[in-house]
Amino acid sequence: MKIALIGAGSRCFGPATLRDLFLSEPLSALPLEVRLMDLDPAALEGALGHARHLNDRLGRAHQVAATTDLDTAVQGADFVITAFEHRREHYWAMDFHVPRMYGFKQPYGENGGVGGIFHTLRNLTPMMEVARAIERLAPGAWLLNYTNPENRLVEAVTALTGVKAAGLCHGIVTGRRQVCRLLGLADEHLEAWAAGINHFTVFESLRDRRTGEDLYPRLRETEARGDELARWQELALGRIILRRFGRWPSPSSNHYGEYLAWGHDFVLSSVQYYYDPARGHPWETGEPPKFIYELTDRHTGGPRPGPPEERPGDLRDAPLEPSIEFGIPVIEGLTCEERVIDAVNVVNGGAIPNLPADSVVEVPAVVGAGGIQPRRMSPLPEALAALLRTQLSIHKLIIEAYRERSKDALLQAVLLDPVVDSYPRAVAMTDHLLDLQKDALPPLR
């Protein structure tokens, strides 16, 4: 079996995927060829060294090769895993700050907001290059994607090519852990099924595996008597969604907050990619600001000014234990033994009845010899379905903008985004970002 990892030098998904692959007992019982591909030779060499280390340390006999050529990596592959980002900090700083310059209160800008629209359009070109290579060189292979924006990229692949594709995100693990911590419950005792779109799912049900007890009444009671400011950055927006819409969301405020016009009220968005504009914009100075996921001493280097936190040491020192990622479990399910996966991003096909059937959604699934079978969920509460339908329409407009090279379709997507409240400022901002990112975007007319 041949597995290609595109973006093998990824700091997050590369090491986790390799560790999971080499730890997998079902896959290690097969003859296995692992192909690592990255455009950065130094990052690729590091990934190759890590793979060889795992091969030796775990006593595996997998064939491992590295290449900077996409076709070589994909040729004859059974599975292609994607985890790449081009000049992430450089472009994300633009995605994050340029909309604010025009008065749009975008909380995050990774998968939603105006930044999420441009993030999608940038990553569509390399993602479609991978998909076309699979069509030519590995027909029948599965494309398993970690690259964001998950829903939008997988929807483009499934709409514009014949490639089988699924997007994988560990966000559901964060949501489950929040519920368990609030209820004082061990994770293994929680049965929880969530549905929606990537970075904004809501739990349809929460039950105690041991007793079958519906845990939603307990969660509502716990939330209602809790301190309003307790773990505010992590929980405040989720608590409001539970109160007003009746469901607990996943994975975190700064993720689902970016899909809401009012999400910025609950997210410390001013610290994301913070920099002093009087010193110059980072895309001009060449010094992109540090990415801050949440404001803690651990992420900001300490309570007093000082040098930034050092990066972790050699990967070989990392503990040999499985990650929380779903890529290798999905491959195990498709090739070895049936698996239940808590969250996959696949074409809806009625899994969420009141969202468009042809859109990509995030739902649980059974993965087996017959493929990836989404779990049939109940209809979402109408208010939540309405919020998500807007996002799914934006998905389709971005794909149209890419396919038709249409600036009009792009502008329609921007004007549909909930954070955009001015037509002239939206036009000016779109033109600004198109100019700043022209080297990474498809040409639009």
Solvent accessible surface area in square Angstrom, and as a share of the most:
residue,aa,sasa,rsa
1,M,50,0.22
2,K,69,0.29
3,I,3,0.02
4,A,0,0.00
5,L,3,0.02
6,I,7,0.04
7,G,6,0.06
8,A,2,0.01
9,G,21,0.21
10,S,27,0.17
11,R,157,0.57
12,C,71,0.43
13,F,41,0.17
14,G,0,0.00
15,P,18,0.11
16,A,10,0.08
17,T,3,0.02
18,L,2,0.01
19,R,39,0.14
20,D,12,0.06
21,L,2,0.01
22,F,0,0.00
23,L,38,0.19
24,S,7,0.05
25,E,116,0.52
26,P,42,0.26
27,L,0,0.00
28,S,27,0.17
29,A,85,0.66
30,L,62,0.31
31,P,115,0.72
32,L,8,0.04
33,E,39,0.17
34,V,1,0.01
35,R,29,0.11
36,L,0,0.00
37,M,12,0.05
38,D,20,0.10
39,L,142,0.71
40,D,70,0.36
41,P,93,0.58
42,A,81,0.63
43,A,31,0.24
44,L,12,0.06
45,E,108,0.48
46,G,42,0.41
47,A,8,0.06
48,L,15,0.08
49,G,36,0.35
50,H,12,0.05
51,A,0,0.00
52,R,129,0.47
53,H,44,0.20
54,L,2,0.01
55,N,20,0.10
56,D,119,0.61
57,R,129,0.47
58,L,47,0.24
59,G,65,0.62
60,R,51,0.18
61,A,101,0.78
62,H,12,0.05
63,Q,123,0.55
64,V,29,0.17
65,A,53,0.41
66,A,38,0.29
67,T,26,0.15
68,T,67,0.39
69,D,68,0.35
70,L,20,0.10
71,D,55,0.28
72,T,78,0.45
73,A,0,0.00
74,V,0,0.00
75,Q,95,0.42
76,G,36,0.35
77,A,6,0.05
78,D,61,0.32
79,F,9,0.04
80,V,0,0.00
81,I,0,0.00
82,T,0,0.00
83,A,5,0.04
84,F,37,0.15
85,E,53,0.24
86,H,110,0.49
87,R,132,0.48
88,R,81,0.29
89,E,49,0.22
90,H,30,0.13
91,Y,7,0.03
92,W,17,0.06
93,A,0,0.00
94,M,4,0.02
95,D,2,0.01
96,F,5,0.02
97,H,26,0.12
98,V,0,0.00
99,P,0,0.00
100,R,64,0.23
101,M,83,0.37
102,Y,50,0.19
103,G,46,0.44
104,F,1,0.00
105,K,124,0.53
106,Q,0,0.00
107,P,0,0.00
108,Y,13,0.05
109,G,5,0.05
110,E,15,0.07
111,N,3,0.01
112,G,0,0.00
113,G,0,0.00
114,V,0,0.00
115,G,0,0.00
116,G,0,0.00
117,I,0,0.00
118,F,0,0.00
119,H,0,0.00
120,T,0,0.00
121,L,0,0.00
122,R,12,0.05
123,N,3,0.02
124,L,0,0.00
125,T,60,0.35
126,P,43,0.27
127,M,1,0.01
128,M,6,0.03
129,E,104,0.46
130,V,5,0.03
131,A,0,0.00
132,R,107,0.39
133,A,0,0.00
134,I,2,0.01
135,E,65,0.29
136,R,147,0.54
137,L,36,0.18
138,A,5,0.04
139,P,107,0.67
140,G,58,0.56
141,A,3,0.02
142,W,35,0.12
143,L,1,0.01
144,L,0,0.00
145,N,1,0.01
146,Y,5,0.02
147,T,6,0.03
148,N,26,0.13
149,P,2,0.01
150,E,1,0.01
151,N,6,0.03
152,R,2,0.01
153,L,1,0.00
154,V,2,0.01
155,E,6,0.03
156,A,0,0.00
157,V,1,0.00
158,T,41,0.24
159,A,68,0.52
160,L,35,0.18
161,T,17,0.10
162,G,71,0.68
163,V,12,0.07
164,K,90,0.38
165,A,8,0.06
166,A,0,0.00
167,G,0,0.00
168,L,1,0.01
169,C,18,0.11
170,H,54,0.24
171,G,7,0.07
172,I,4,0.02
173,V,23,0.13
174,T,49,0.29
175,G,0,0.00
176,R,20,0.07
177,R,134,0.49
178,Q,5,0.02
179,V,0,0.00
180,C,9,0.05
181,R,157,0.57
182,L,40,0.20
183,L,16,0.08
184,G,71,0.69
185,L,18,0.09
186,A,43,0.34
187,D,65,0.34
188,E,117,0.53
189,H,49,0.22
190,L,0,0.00
191,E,51,0.23
192,A,4,0.03
193,W,34,0.12
194,A,4,0.03
195,A,2,0.02
196,G,0,0.00
197,I,0,0.00
198,N,1,0.01
199,H,11,0.05
200,F,3,0.01
201,T,4,0.02
202,V,4,0.02
203,F,0,0.00
204,E,45,0.20
205,S,25,0.16
206,L,0,0.00
207,R,98,0.36
208,D,6,0.03
209,R,132,0.48
210,R,146,0.53
211,T,103,0.60
212,G,40,0.38
213,E,74,0.33
214,D,63,0.33
215,L,0,0.00
216,Y,13,0.05
217,P,80,0.50
218,R,86,0.31
219,L,0,0.00
220,R,105,0.38
221,E,101,0.45
222,T,27,0.16
223,E,11,0.05
224,A,80,0.62
225,R,173,0.63
226,G,32,0.31
227,D,97,0.50
228,E,106,0.48
229,L,129,0.64
230,A,44,0.34
231,R,76,0.28
232,W,74,0.26
233,Q,45,0.20
234,E,57,0.25
235,L,4,0.02
236,A,9,0.07
237,L,0,0.00
238,G,0,0.00
239,R,16,0.06
240,I,37,0.19
241,I,1,0.00
242,L,6,0.03
243,R,85,0.31
244,R,165,0.60
245,F,49,0.21
246,G,24,0.23
247,R,43,0.16
248,W,1,0.00
249,P,0,0.00
250,S,1,0.01
251,P,7,0.04
252,S,12,0.08
253,S,2,0.02
254,N,11,0.06
255,H,16,0.07
256,Y,0,0.00
257,G,0,0.00
258,E,0,0.00
259,Y,10,0.04
260,L,1,0.01
261,A,50,0.39
262,W,82,0.29
263,G,0,0.00
264,H,50,0.22
265,D,85,0.44
266,F,39,0.16
267,V,12,0.07
268,L,70,0.35
269,S,19,0.12
270,S,85,0.55
271,V,29,0.17
272,Q,3,0.01
273,Y,5,0.02
274,Y,146,0.55
275,Y,33,0.12
276,D,56,0.29
277,P,86,0.54
278,A,97,0.75
279,R,204,0.74
280,G,27,0.26
281,H,50,0.22
282,P,4,0.03
283,W,26,0.09
284,E,120,0.54
285,T,64,0.37
286,G,56,0.54
287,E,132,0.59
288,P,60,0.38
289,P,15,0.09
290,K,93,0.39
291,F,54,0.23
292,I,14,0.07
293,Y,71,0.27
294,E,57,0.26
295,L,88,0.44
296,T,56,0.32
297,D,83,0.43
298,R,157,0.57
299,H,40,0.18
300,T,55,0.32
301,G,33,0.31
302,G,22,0.21
303,P,101,0.63
304,R,181,0.66
305,P,141,0.89
306,G,55,0.53
307,P,113,0.71
308,P,100,0.63
309,E,101,0.45
310,E,155,0.70
311,R,167,0.61
312,P,125,0.78
313,G,64,0.62
314,D,69,0.36
315,L,75,0.37
316,R,132,0.48
317,D,116,0.60
318,A,34,0.26
319,P,89,0.56
320,L,49,0.24
321,E,96,0.43
322,P,101,0.63
323,S,29,0.19
324,I,69,0.35
325,E,12,0.06
326,F,23,0.10
327,G,0,0.00
328,I,4,0.02
329,P,25,0.16
330,V,0,0.00
331,I,0,0.00
332,E,16,0.07
333,G,2,0.02
334,L,24,0.12
335,T,60,0.35
336,C,53,0.32
337,E,98,0.44
338,E,124,0.55
339,R,79,0.29
340,V,88,0.50
341,I,4,0.02
342,D,39,0.20
343,A,2,0.02
344,V,0,0.00
345,N,0,0.00
346,V,12,0.07
347,V,60,0.34
348,N,1,0.01
349,G,43,0.41
350,G,28,0.27
351,A,0,0.00
352,I,0,0.00
353,P,74,0.46
354,N,34,0.18
355,L,9,0.04
356,P,47,0.30
357,A,60,0.47
358,D,92,0.47
359,S,0,0.00
360,V,0,0.00
361,V,0,0.00
362,E,6,0.03
363,V,1,0.01
364,P,1,0.01
365,A,1,0.01
366,V,56,0.32
367,V,0,0.00
368,G,8,0.07
369,A,110,0.85
370,G,69,0.66
371,G,12,0.11
372,I,19,0.09
373,Q,98,0.44
374,P,31,0.20
375,R,99,0.36
376,R,163,0.59
377,M,10,0.05
378,S,54,0.35
379,P,77,0.49
380,L,9,0.04
381,P,42,0.26
382,E,106,0.48
383,A,52,0.41
384,L,2,0.01
385,A,0,0.00
386,A,46,0.36
387,L,49,0.25
388,L,6,0.03
389,R,79,0.29
390,T,43,0.25
391,Q,1,0.00
392,L,1,0.01
393,S,49,0.31
394,I,0,0.00
395,H,3,0.01
396,K,76,0.32
397,L,32,0.16
398,I,0,0.00
399,I,7,0.04
400,E,63,0.28
401,A,0,0.00
402,Y,26,0.10
403,R,123,0.45
404,E,85,0.38
405,R,70,0.25
406,S,24,0.15
407,K,67,0.28
408,D,101,0.53
409,A,2,0.02
410,L,0,0.00
411,L,28,0.14
412,Q,94,0.42
413,A,0,0.00
414,V,0,0.00
415,L,69,0.34
416,L,74,0.37
417,D,2,0.01
418,P,44,0.27
419,V,12,0.07
420,V,19,0.11
421,D,109,0.56
422,S,19,0.12
423,Y,137,0.52
424,P,95,0.60
425,R,89,0.32
426,A,0,0.00
427,V,43,0.25
428,A,45,0.35
429,M,0,0.00
430,T,1,0.01
431,D,59,0.30
432,H,57,0.25
433,L,0,0.00
434,L,30,0.15
435,D,83,0.43
436,L,49,0.24
437,Q,0,0.00
438,K,129,0.55
439,D,133,0.69
440,A,21,0.16
441,L,17,0.09
442,P,8,0.05
443,P,105,0.66
444,L,35,0.17
445,R,196,0.72
